[in-house]
């Protein structure tokens, strides 16, 4: 009876009931009904919050239904639940990161439990936009998260990410999408380390060509100038040139040029002039999770992503009132981007009227 109730809660998307029942009986995590596990049901019905919760609590990601042998990923793909397939494709077991907390691990790779939790949270974030990563590392001081603990340990975290890349790209275990993601995260942290230790580090209010800090912006107290360098738009339509250059350099430094996925990404990016679409971010994002960061379609409705940080569903995106061409997930992201968007807003408004 309890198995049926649990499966029914998963099927209808009752997140609170799922948590309640699982907290009282941990054996329900992989219990089967009609040959299906709860994870199969959550993937099929597109309940991404329940999928994530089940995975974090030990659900078998490789489970196959006993009727036709379908995996949980197949169940998500059959129904076109793209965000769920992204989550499944990029899932990393917590044990892979917790391994680096063991005393037997070399000092250059050894994490504290707190840092391991922060790194796992960063890796689990589906948004690979560099600006988003910077904002996670350097949030509003009033809203410090576990990821922000990584900011003062960049070298150690980079070493671990490089080691994970090697683990997931070898003859015995190759996951090209995760390997590319590890490399991108490592490059972002290297950039942060370089920025924070540089003698020529620009200061807010004093950097050339960049305005003084918005007094209402409390986010990114240490990385604001770096974020603005990445966001600064270029001709013809204000796409972020700094971020584009960084991502192209990131692709060039990927250590496994024999990767089929890497070759596909490079072939797509190399034919596009910086400042035009598709951006390197959209191509890399598609490679890692099979979707693009600008506009996607779920069902019949387009899903816009934040121009500043790349966040999207289930976050509500507010389009610019003037040009209707860019959107933001929050007032903070709108303020962060305004210094460059104000130069292109009229151009974009005219573009949509052509």
Secondary structure, DSSP 8 states (H G I E B T S, - for coil): -HHHHHHHHHHHT-HHHHHHHHHH-GGGGG-EETTEEHHHHHHHHT-HHHHHHHHHTT--TT-B-TTT--BHHHHHHHTT-HHHHHHHHT---HHHHHGGGSTTS-GGG---HHHHHHHHHHHH-S---HHHHHHHHS--GGG--SGGGGGGGHHHHHHHHHHHHHHTEETTEE-HHHHHHHHHHHHHHHHHHHHHH-TT---TTTSTT-----TT--S-TTTHHHHHHHH-EETTTTEEHHHHHHHHHHHHT-S-TT-HHHHHHHHHHHTS-TTSSS-HHHHHHHHHHSS-SSEEEETTEEEE--TTT---TTS--EE-TTTSS-EESSHHHHHHHHHHHTTTHHHHHHHTT-
